[in-house]
Amino acid sequence: MEIFEFDAYHPYLMAKIKQNSEKRGYLAKLAEAAGCQRSYLSLVIKGEVHLTPEHAFGLTQFWGLSESESDYFLDLVLLERSSSPALKGRLQKRLSQRRNDQFDLSKRFEESNLPNFEAESVYYSQWFVSAIHVCISIPKLRKDEAIAQKLKLPLHLVRETLSRLRGLNLIERINDDWQLTGQSLHLSRQSLFSPVNHRNWRDRAIVDAQDISRQHTHYTSVQSVGRSDFEKIQKLILNCVDQKRKIVAASPEEELAVFCCDWFKL
């Protein structure tokens, strides 16, 4: 259940209550989190009064919403409380923008971008640059020779790329091993290198798909679909990406893997 699927705060509140209906004392905990009396919360549930922004903020903290989700919920509350048509229009426009932002992965993920065009041109011009960068997260792939063997690249090319990555402050040399500096990157779709990056890795996916001996997953289909169902599937994919990122964050660095996903209208 995503908050961005709701265009009013009351249905979302009721959905959260229903979702947690089996938890003993849940309404009392909600009231405590909101900083209001249980009787006032009951009136909110009945639709007789509205949450205040302070109440709403307390609930977002209790639910553990992200910053973007919290801002969205607060705007929904402000929209319901507003009596000014001008303010309502502005809030509706902002809510619409917040919903659209969820389809922009660079805004969905709180990660860094490279500092300038020149840095992006170094990092995203060839597939092996980011591949070498990520290789270093795997303990057994922190030496020049090991990376070259893993990616089947000439040793001189690997060493040249490692030097460029160090110039971007993405890696550093500690004793005889390369180490990441800890910076995580995401390329904005507004970048000129976004289509280049997509093409590079999809070309690599095609090469992998041609090797029928490898038990990897490659799926391509062209289908007709309803407009509303297109958006439902898009949300499913985004949720899948979110779940994948959570799994990867807790996963040990053992294998170098590539995830490519496309869902678009012709």
N, C-alpha and C positions, 0 to 999 in steps of 0.2 A: 504494500500500500504506500504509494508516494504522495506526499502532500501536494505536489505540483499538479496532480490530477483533480484537485478540488478548487472551486472558484468561490467558496465561502468557508468561513472557519467553523461554523456550527456543525456541518456534516462531517468534517474531519475530526472534530472533538468527539462526536458520537461514534465514529468509526473506531477511534482509539479506545473509547470506553468499552465498546463491544468486543474489540480484540483482546481486552484484558478483563473481561467479565468474570472469569474464573479466579481471578486474584482477589483474595480476601482483603477488604478495606481499601480497595483501589480508589474509590471516590473520595474517601477521607484523605488519602495521600495526595490526590490531585488538588484538593482544596488547600492542603498545607503547602504544596509546591506553589500554588497560585498566590498564596498569602491572603486568602479570603475565608469566610465562614462556609461551612458545609451547606448551610441553608441558601447562601447566595449562589453557590455553584449549582444547586438544584434549580434555582430560578433561571440560570444560564442554560441549563440542559433543557428546560421547558420552553426556552425562547422568549422569556418575559423580560430579561435584562441582558446586557452585553458584558463580555469581559472587558476590563480596562487594559491598556498597554502593559501595565505592571503585572497584571494577572497573566497575560499572554506570555510575557517574557519568562516568568517563573515556570510556566508549563513547558516552554521550549527547552529550558534547562533540565527539567524533570524527564522529558522524553529523550534527551540527548540528541536533539536535532543539530545538524550542521549549521554553519553561519548562514548559508544561502537559504536553507529550509526555515530557519528561525526568522530571517528577514521576511520571507514569504508569508509566514503565519502572522507576523505582526502587521503586515500590510493588509491582510484579510480582515483582521480585527479593526484596523483603522478605517477600512472601507465600510464596514457595517456600522460603525459608530458615526461616520461623517454624515452631515446634513447638507453639505455644500456640493452642488452639481459639479463645480469646477474642480474641487478637491477629489471628488469621486472619479472624475474623468482622468485626473493625473494618476491616482492610485491604480486604476484599472490598466492604464498604459504601463505603469511600472510592474504590475503583476504579470502582464503579458510578456514584458521583456525578461522577467525572471524565469518564466516558463520556457521561453525560447533559449535562454542561456543554458538550460539543462541539456540541450542538444549540441552545445559547443563544448567539446571535451576539454579544451584548454581552460575554460571557466569552471567546468565541473570538477577538475582536479586542481588541487592547490600545489602546483609544482613550478619550478623555475624555467625560464626561457634563457637561451643564450643571449649575450648582451647586445649583439649587433649583427648586421647583414653579413659582414665578413666572417664572423664566427659560425653563423648558420651555413655559409657556403662551404666551410671546411667540414663541418660535422655531417651535413645531410646530402652532400653531393654524391657520395658513394655508399652502398650498403655496408661495406666492411668497416667503415669508421665507427658507427654505433655498435656494430657487432664486436669489434675489438674492445671498445669501451666496456660493454657488458661482460665480455669474457673475463675481465679482471675481477669481477665480483665472485668468480668461481676459484677457490683456493688453488686447484691444480693447473689453472690457466693464468698464472701471474708472471710467467716468463716469456720472453720473445719467441723462443723456439716452440714452446707448447702451444701458443696462440697460432703460430704459422701452421703447425701440424693439424690443429683442430679445424681451422677454417680453410685449409689447403691453399694458402696464400704464400707468395715468395717472402722469404725472411726480410729482405731489404724493404719491402712494402709495409710489412708489419712494423718494423722499427721506425720508418718514416712517419707512419700514422700515430704510433705511440708518442713520438716527439711532438706532433701537432696537438694531440690530446693534452699533453702536459702543458703546452703553450696556452691552452684554453683553461687551465687550472682545473681540469676534470680528473686528472690522475697525478700521482706523485711516486717517486722511486724511494723505497725504504729498504735499505740493505740491498739484496739482490732481487727483490720482488717489486712488481707494480702494485699500487694500492689506489682505490677510489678515494676521492676527496669528500665524497658524501653527497654531492649535488645530484638531484634527480631532475630530469628534463622532460618537458612536453612541448611539442611544436604546435603553435597556434595555426588554425586553418586559414587565417588571414595571411600567413607567411607565404612568400613566393616559393619557398622550398617545400611547402606541404605536399603539393602534387608530385614533386620530385621524390620525396621520401616514400610516399605511397607506391609510386611506380617501382622504385628500387626493390622494395620488399615483396611486392606482388610478382615481379620478375623472378625473384628468388623462390617464391612459392610455386611458380610454374615449373622451375627446374626440379624442385623436390617432387612435385606431382608426377613428373615423368619417370621417376625411379619407382617402379611398381613393387620392388622388393621391400620398401620401407612402409611400415604400418602406421602411416600418418593420416590425418583427416584433412581432406580437401573437398569442399562442397560448393557447387555453383548451380543456380537455378534461375529461370526467368518465369515470373508468374503474374497473373492479374489478381488484383486485390482491392477491396473497398477502401475508400479514403480514410475512414476511421480506423480500420484494421491496420492500415499502413502505419499509423502513429502508434497503435498498440504494440506492433512488432518492433518498432523503433525503440519503444520504452523497454521492452523485454531485452533487446540487445544491449541497451545502456545499463540495465540492471545486471546483465551477465558480465559486462565489462567491470562494473563495480565489484561484483563478487570475485571475479578473476584477480583483480588487484589486491583484494584482501587476502586471498589464498597465497598469492605470490609474496606479499609482504611478510607472511609468517613461514614461508617455505625456505628450506636450506638451499644454498647456492651449489647445485650439482650439475645441472644440464643447461645448455643454451637453447632457448626455445623462442619461436616467433608466432605471434598471434596476428592474423589479418582478418578483418571483418568488413563486409560491404553490404549496405542496404540502401538503395536509392531508387528514385523514379526516373523512368526514361521519358 
